[in-house]
Amino acid sequence: GLPLWQMILGGLLLIGFLFLLVTHPTLAIFLLFQILSGGGGGGFGGGGGGFSGGGGRSGGGGASGSW
């Protein structure tokens, strides 16, 4: 099976994605396409960018509008 840290990381990413899907569906779909088209390594890099962008959304909903 997977190492414990990978299962925890996967769970956190899934929860974060679901939260993003509820708050900013457009951004979540965009990230999903980025991850699927970017492959493994690129996907994680894109995911990280998405989370920092997600933090920025607390400053204003305009972040979702730009997508």
C-alpha positions in Angstrom: 0.0 0.0 0.0 0.9 3.7 0.1 3.1 5.1 2.8 1.1 6.8 5.6 2.3 10.3 4.7 1.1 9.9 1.2 -2.4 8.8 2.3 -2.5 11.8 4.7 -1.4 14.2 2.0 -3.9 12.7 -0.5 -6.7 13.1 2.1 -5.7 16.7 2.8 -5.6 17.5 -0.9 -9.0 15.9 -1.5 -10.5 17.9 1.4 -8.9 21.1 0.1 -10.2 20.4 -3.4 -13.7 19.7 -2.2 -13.7 22.9 -0.1 -12.4 24.8 -3.2 -15.1 23.2 -5.3 -17.8 24.5 -3.0 -16.3 28.0 -2.6 -14.8 28.5 -6.1 -16.1 25.9 -8.6 -14.5 27.5 -11.6 -11.0 27.6 -10.0 -11.4 24.0 -8.8 -12.3 22.8 -12.3 -9.4 24.8 -13.7 -7.0 23.2 -11.2 -8.3 19.8 -12.0 -7.6 20.2 -15.7 -4.1 21.6 -14.8 -3.3 18.5 -12.7 -4.7 16.1 -15.2 -2.9 17.6 -18.1 0.3 18.4 -16.2 1.0 14.9 -15.0 2.3 13.9 -11.6 5.1 16.4 -10.7 3.6 19.3 -12.6 0.2 18.5 -11.0 1.6 18.9 -7.5 3.3 22.1 -8.4 0.1 23.4 -9.9 -1.8 22.2 -6.8 0.5 24.2 -4.5 0.0 27.3 -6.6 -3.8 26.7 -6.3 -3.6 26.5 -2.5 -1.6 29.8 -2.2 -4.1 31.3 -4.6 -6.9 29.9 -2.3 -5.4 31.7 0.6 -5.5 34.9 -1.4 -9.2 34.4 -2.0 -9.9 35.4 1.6 -8.7 38.9 0.6 -11.4 39.1 -2.1 -13.7 37.0 -4.3 -12.2 38.8 -7.3 -9.6 36.0 -7.5 -12.3 33.6 -8.7 -13.6 36.2 -11.1 -10.3 36.4 -12.8 -10.5 32.8 -13.8 
